[in-house]
Amino acid sequence: MADVLLYHHIQGLTDGVRVFADELRTAGHTVHTPDLFDGRTFGSLEDGFAFVREQGFDAIRKRGADAAEGLGSGLVYAGFSFGVTIAQQLAQTRPGARGALLMYSCIPVSEFGEAWPEGVPVQVHGKEGDEYFDEDLPAARELVASTPDAELFIYPGDQHLFADSSLDAYDPEASALLMQRVRAFLAAL
């Protein structure tokens, strides 16, 4: 079973993120869900971004990196949207990563190093019409083209946070397929 460090999206550690983590726990995985916003959740992407701007992007990302300290190596780093910025950086720079799950976002690999670490499998998930994911799609395609253990899954629709069951963007069908793929990924590690 995998030890997963899961970072929430810009609307915070919502009930939907907790449900997602609990589904992985039910499958036997250990899942850590640091709350980078100290209990705050936001009703919109805009409100979440306003909070992060006020706190400072670097300060929030540092809080996320600090959450990995003491957990040892051998982690799977996972993130939803904003959380991908932390998960991907740790997967690329922290020794001993077992894998990465990047949901709704993907940063160019060059932001955190010259190449994706050898032997670290990665999955990227997003919706084809999601305006936020569309910006990251070239980076996701480049990652998959240059990394043998990388997979890109594109789902129909335009919702951004589609696997968060507590939000209006929730898509039960796409979310179930994403969970199926994530569980298979973790089981193969």
C-alpha positions, 0 to 999 in steps of 0.5 A: 500500500502507498503512503500519499501526501495529498494537497488540496485545491485553491478552495481549501481542504473541502469535504470533497477532498476529504471524501477523496482521501477517505476513498483511498484510505478505504483501499488501504493506503495511508493518506496525509491531507495537510490543511494549508489554509488553517481550516478556511474553505472558499465558495469560489476559485476567485475567493481562494486565489484572493486568500492565497495572494493575501497570504503569499503564494510562496508562504503557502507553498512553503507550508505545503513543503514543510508538511512533507518533513517528518513523513520520510521518503517513499511518498506519492505526492498528489495534488488538486489544481493549486496543490499540484504546484507543491506536489509536483515540486516535491515529486521532482526535487525530494529524494525517494518519491514513489510517484505523483498524481497531478489533478487538474494541473501540470507545471512545466518540468523545467520549473523544478529541474531539468527532467522528470526523475527517472523511475517516478511514475506520474499521472495527469488528469484534467478536463478537455474544456477546462480553461485552467487545465487548457493552459497546462495541457502543453506541459502535461503533453511534454511530460508524457512525451519525455517520461516513460512512466507518465500517463495523461488522462483527459475527460470530456467536459469543462469543469475544473474541480470535477472530482470534488463531491462538495462543489458544483463542478462535481462530475460523478462519472468522470470522478469515478473514472479518475478514482479507478485510475488513481487506485490502479496507479497506487496498487501498481507501486 
